[in-house]
Amino acid sequence: MSSSSFIRGLLLIVIVLGFAAACAPAPTATPVPPTAVPAAKPTDAPKPTVAPTTAPAPTKAPEPTKAPEPTKAPAPTTAPTAAPTPTSIRAAIGTSGCHLILSTTTSTADSGLLAAILPDYEKKFNCKVDVVAVGTGQAIAIGQKGDADVLLVHDRPSEDKFVADKNARERFDVMYNDFIIVGPKNDPAKITGMKLAKDAFKAIVDTKSAFASRGDKSGTNSKELSIWATLNITPTKEMAWYNALGQGMGDTLIFANEKGAYTLADRATWLAQQAKLTGLTVLVGGANISQNADKDLFNPYGVMAVNPDKFPGVKSDLATSFVKWITSVEQQKVIGNFGVDKFGSPLFYADSQEWRNQAQAPTSGAPALTVTGAVGKELKLTLDALKGMNVVKLNLEHPKTGKQDYQGVRLSALLDQAQVKAEATKLLLTASDGFTTEVALADARKCADCLVAINADGTLATAMAGMASNTWVKNFVKLEIK
């Protein structure tokens, strides 16, 4: 059983027991001082021998039925909420061993990211991470009660308010991905290829096509509602086509798949679960983040340690260590590479300040590679900067010389870091001697194993798995996106 399932189970037991205790009159009457029910009266019972006909008097015992009045007494009902909460997550976990409570959004769990990265933290710090994966709104509410040590969420306005309210001292960038609109393959609202989410939403409401909303105050739900707001629409339960589910991203996608509905999803969860969502396809947002023309669908994630000044019970030192760990260059490499082997691109893109600093910091020597053209961010990367990225080793087959080992940076990672513009269609690869060759951007995107290889002598080369030999460029120095 996962730690998050364990926590949810214990919380459910506590809530059910609390509800039962509040509703059962007899038990709650028991603690009331005996003076509330006269004890002397029963000693008068012998009098029925004088007037047997009055024997029914004992039937007035219903007096004790008034005992429910004591249940109105605040002491029994308010005591549990005043105490450090039998309903709190911290109390449910207990105090045995080292535990760090991470309150986070469902996308980090449903995508498989947490399962991939948390064992490293647990090993390094000898401490169990207890994950509470809920919608971002709920995750933040847990932090507002001091029931978590650290938060990893994705709703920037809510995160900024969390800090402003002194629930955390600071927020730190961790990673980003994007939102997409998925829907039935027959696309009844005809939104395929629309560039802006608000235009797609308008088509959906105009055709009254089924729409599945998470409806759980999550970061995704917040983004969805903000898109409706641009159209001056506030979805309600009276709208038969609109389904507010109160569910996480995975369950919402399953519902949309079963009902032929549209939904807004984070790309990471979609990629992780698309194999079982055979009735759905991406209709707005493109095949990858660089093809997403709607900048409003950008989806940043932040981490915050809960403020010990406001909540003395939090494990501040551990929370701080978690923040430093997940934003470190070492861990950012792991995050940036997660999913590449399976999907051809990361499910999340590294974005901590430490990561950006090392990627952009000037180092000695001239740039070994320039990435330019139709990009949001031009890159001039030294050999040291390239080696500081996520370097992989692959055994690839050259069309002429056969299989051999290559070591380098995935081409897709460079394209993502440069933020290729949506209108781009091809790559121009240039060698130091002036040789050039072109590759279709779509083909490069589909090539999960295409590398910018780093040779032992410090030169670069492209290793374009599955492509023609002329695309395997030696002494590679420039990548231009057109």
Beta strands, then each sheet from edge to edge (+ up, - down):
strand 1: 99-105
strand 2: 128-134
strand 3: 150-153
strand 4: 172-184
strand 5: 211-213
strand 6: 242-244
strand 7: 263-266
strand 8: 280-284
strand 9: 298-305
strand 10: 349-350
strand 11: 369-373
strand 12: 379-381
strand 13: 391-398
strand 14: 402-410
strand 15: 426-431
strand 16: 436-440
strand 17: 451-454
strand 18: 460-463
strand 19: 476-481
sheet 1: 2+ 1+ 3+ 9- 4+ 7-
sheet 2: 2+ 1+ 3+ 9- 4+ 8-
sheet 3: 2+ 1+ 3+ 9- 4+ 10-
sheet 4: 5+ 6+
sheet 5: 12+ 11- 19- 15+ 16-
sheet 6: 13+ 14- 17+ 18-
end
